Amino acid sequence: MTSEEYRVAKIDGRDVPWDPSQLRQIQEHPCFNAGACHAFGRMHLAVAPKCNIQCNY
């Protein structure tokens, strides 16, 4: 899939292409998986000077 074929989300007035690999990572991540919400605990630790909540699981 080329960048011209990516679906686009409008964020703050800008068109941002969806990245398929990032979407796949989000779907498999226990924090965003509805089936995992009762099996795993999660805690966000703000350790960066500017928290961006991108843990790259």
Summary of the structure (lengths in Angstrom):
residues: 57
radius of gyration: 14.5
end to end distance: 23.6
largest distance: 38.4
contacts: 75
relative contact order: 0.13
helix: 26%
strand: 14%
